[in-house]
């Protein structure tokens, strides 16, 4: 069973202590550090820019997973790459040519990702999977933290898991939005292998316990999904099933 990756979202951290917060989640067992960049135009909020990434980069060894919620996105790719991003994730709606933008990210030596908003169909990424290292499903509308998880996105996660498997490529399937105890298992059972969590980590009194609890619940969700699939296969092959 693959290990579930946990990526705390810095948007939920104490902005007066960003360096300290980043080091704390690294010690607590985080796999990635997720950084939400918002321009107040593509989404109705403003967060931070490349100067913050540049300041944080020496503080931790965690990979920087940078989610650009800015439009147009192309003029800023090189700047965020130079500031320390390891993965750069963009929205199909943030520029005229998604394929070209992904090529530009990879040409900068960075991993590339595509982010799907709740209303964005899976078809938006279907023909660029050869350029993608991460697909991120938003389970809230982007722009603000502490929103409720949208269960309507679970079938989308399942469809994307099938698309990734069919591609034969190693592509992370991440989920962001309302990830907390209760939703972590659902997202993982649907096919997610990476969970981005904000307040579920940074609002917890013990970051290590919070990360471990999310990972354990997610791994349990995967195990339950595997058991359900096995039971369905056995039932289908039994008397009266398609295996007769």
URZI-V594325 format. One record per run of one state. SS is the DSSP state (~ for helix, > for strand, _ for the rest). FROM is the first residue (numbers start at 1). LEN is the number of residues. If there is no record, write none. Layout:
SS_FROM_LEN / SS_FROM_LEN
//
This chain:
__1_4 / >_5_5 / ~_10_3 / __13_2 / ~_15_13 / __28_4 / >_32_8 / __40_6 / >_46_1 / __47_3 / ~_50_8 / __58_5 / >_63_7 / __70_4 / ~_74_10 / __84_3 / >_87_5 / ~_92_3 / __95_3 / ~_98_10 / __108_3 / >_111_6 / __117_6 / ~_123_4 / __127_2 / ~_129_3 / __132_2 / >_134_5 / __139_12 / ~_151_17 / __168_4 / >_172_5 / __177_7 / ~_184_7 / __191_3 / >_194_4 / __198_1 / ~_199_4 / __203_4 / ~_207_31 / __238_7
//
